[in-house]
Amino acid sequence: MGHLSEEIINKANILLEIYPNKRSALIPLCHLAQGQDGYLTPEAIVEIADLVGVTPAEVRGTASFYDMFHLEPVGKHVVAMCTNIACMLRGADELLEHAQESLDVGIGGTTQDGQFTLEEAECLAGCNNAPCVQVNHRFFGPLDNEGFDRLVEDLRSGKLKDEVPEHGVLNRVDRNYGLKATPDQVQAERDVMESAKKERLAKKSEAN
């Protein structure tokens, strides 16, 4: 039995049907795996590589490029606090300092109960709600110290479980269908594109 659950494998197979090239499903499959474990485990990386036909090193190399993926264990809730200019001017530095004291962790640290990992973010693109915070890629703000403490309490109690999924899963809705076009229709479209490409190249060659 593999590391990824039967449910995750079923969802992965549906995703693989969506993409003409299996490798194109690499990032969506990484999201699925992270949704199961909270981070991309070495075992999950090997299984993703097998599913899309690449090496584990390629999966790890792709995942390490994106901040949204974690290659080491993180808390149930990843709290990213923006300290860019708009948020900084609204007290983000002070809020980050309060968060470290309140959670008793440093930046990049995880609380002893495994509930929270605290991160500093360069920009979360939520300047209208500065200072802005993301929890598992869901936006909150503007927040002050009291508001941050309420947010932490709501997350601990499970009050926001429907709004903030565990492990930072980005998608809110599962893709539960593959390509609606038949393989013959897909191939016909590819043939048309290839024919048009050859025609363009022939015209370019004649012009030269």
C-alpha positions in Angstrom: 0.0 0.0 0.0 1.3 3.4 -0.9 1.7 6.5 1.2 -1.1 8.5 -0.5 -4.6 7.5 0.5 -7.1 5.8 -1.8 -9.1 9.0 -1.8 -6.1 11.1 -2.9 -5.1 8.6 -5.6 -8.7 8.7 -7.0 -8.6 12.5 -7.1 -5.1 12.3 -8.7 -6.3 10.0 -11.4 -9.2 12.4 -12.2 -6.7 15.3 -12.5 -4.4 13.3 -14.7 -7.3 12.8 -17.2 -7.7 16.6 -17.5 -4.2 17.2 -18.8 -3.0 15.9 -22.2 0.5 15.8 -20.8 0.6 14.0 -17.3 3.5 16.2 -16.3 1.2 19.2 -16.4 -0.7 17.8 -13.4 2.5 17.9 -11.2 1.6 21.0 -9.2 -2.1 20.1 -8.7 -1.0 16.7 -7.4 1.4 18.4 -5.0 -1.5 20.3 -3.6 -3.4 17.1 -3.1 -0.5 15.4 -1.3 0.1 18.5 0.9 -3.6 18.4 1.8 -3.2 14.9 3.2 0.0 15.4 5.3 0.4 19.2 5.7 3.7 19.0 3.7 5.2 17.1 0.9 6.7 14.0 2.4 9.5 12.1 0.7 7.1 9.2 0.2 4.5 11.4 -1.4 7.1 13.0 -3.7 8.1 9.5 -5.0 4.5 8.6 -5.7 3.7 11.9 -7.5 6.8 11.3 -9.6 5.5 7.9 -10.6 2.1 9.3 -11.4 3.3 12.0 -13.8 6.4 10.2 -15.2 9.2 12.3 -13.8 11.9 11.8 -11.2 11.4 12.6 -7.5 14.2 15.2 -7.9 12.0 17.0 -10.5 9.0 17.0 -8.2 11.1 18.3 -5.3 12.7 20.9 -7.5 9.4 22.2 -8.7 7.8 22.2 -5.2 10.8 24.0 -3.7 10.3 26.9 -6.2 6.9 27.8 -4.7 6.4 29.3 -1.2 3.0 27.6 -1.0 4.6 24.1 -0.8 6.3 22.9 2.3 9.0 20.2 2.3 9.2 20.0 6.1 6.5 19.6 8.6 4.5 22.7 9.5 1.6 23.5 11.8 -2.0 22.9 11.2 -2.4 26.6 10.5 0.3 28.4 8.6 0.1 32.1 9.6 1.7 34.5 7.1 2.0 38.1 8.2 2.7 40.8 5.6 5.3 43.4 6.5 5.5 45.2 3.2 5.1 48.9 3.0 1.3 49.3 3.1 1.0 46.9 6.0 4.2 48.2 7.7 2.7 51.7 7.8 -0.4 50.3 9.5 1.5 48.6 12.3 2.5 45.2 10.8 5.9 45.2 12.5 4.3 45.6 15.9 1.7 43.0 15.0 4.3 40.5 14.0 6.2 41.1 17.3 2.9 40.6 19.2 2.3 37.4 17.3 5.7 36.0 18.2 5.1 36.8 21.8 1.5 35.5 21.8 2.4 32.2 20.1 5.7 31.9 21.8 7.6 31.2 18.5 10.0 33.0 16.3 9.5 33.6 12.5 9.5 30.2 10.8 8.7 28.4 14.1 5.9 26.1 15.0 4.0 26.1 18.3 4.6 23.1 20.6 1.1 21.9 20.1 1.6 21.8 16.3 -1.3 24.2 15.7 0.5 27.2 14.2 3.6 28.0 12.1 4.4 31.7 11.9 5.8 33.2 8.7 6.8 36.7 7.5 5.5 37.5 4.0 6.9 40.1 1.6 3.5 40.9 0.2 0.1 39.2 0.3 -1.7 41.6 -2.1 -4.2 42.6 0.5 -3.1 46.2 0.9 -6.7 47.4 1.3 -6.9 45.4 4.5 -3.6 46.3 6.0 -2.1 45.0 8.1 -3.0 41.8 6.3 -2.6 38.2 7.5 -3.1 34.9 5.6 -3.9 31.7 7.4 -3.6 28.7 5.1 -4.0 31.1 2.1 -7.2 32.6 3.5 -7.1 36.4 4.0 -7.8 38.2 7.3 -7.5 41.9 8.1 -7.1 44.6 9.0 -5.9 43.2 12.3 -4.6 44.7 15.5 -3.2 42.8 18.5 -6.6 42.1 19.9 -8.0 41.0 16.5 -5.0 38.6 16.0 -5.6 37.0 19.4 -9.3 36.5 18.5 -8.3 34.9 15.2 -6.0 32.5 17.0 -8.7 31.6 19.5 -11.2 31.0 16.7 -8.8 28.8 14.8 -7.9 26.8 18.0 -11.6 26.2 18.8 -12.4 25.1 15.3 -14.8 28.0 14.7 -13.3 28.7 11.3 -12.8 25.1 10.2 -15.2 25.6 7.3 -13.5 28.8 6.1 -9.9 27.7 6.8 -9.0 24.2 5.7 -6.2 22.4 7.4 -2.7 22.4 5.8 -3.2 25.3 3.5 -5.1 23.6 0.7 -5.6 26.2 -2.0 -8.6 24.8 -3.9 -12.1 25.2 -2.4 -13.8 22.9 -4.9 -12.5 19.5 -6.1 -12.1 18.9 -9.8 -14.4 15.9 -10.2 -14.4 15.4 -14.0 -11.9 14.9 -16.7 -11.8 16.2 -20.2 -15.3 16.5 -21.7 -13.8 16.0 -25.2 -13.2 12.5 -26.4 -9.6 11.4 -27.2 -10.5 11.5 -30.9 -11.7 15.1 -30.6 -8.5 16.1 -28.8 -6.4 14.4 -31.4 -8.3 16.1 -34.2 -7.7 19.5 -32.6 -4.0 18.7 -32.3 -3.9 17.7 -35.9 -5.4 21.0 -36.9 -2.9 22.9 -34.9 0.0 21.0 -36.3 -1.2 21.5 -39.8 -1.5 25.2 -39.3 2.0 25.3 -37.8 3.4 23.5 -40.8 1.6 25.9 -43.1 3.0 29.0 -41.3 6.5 27.5 -41.5 6.1 26.8 -45.2 5.0 30.4 -45.9 7.9 31.8 -43.9 10.3 29.6 -45.8 8.9 30.8 -49.1 9.1 34.4 -48.0 12.8 34.0 -47.3 
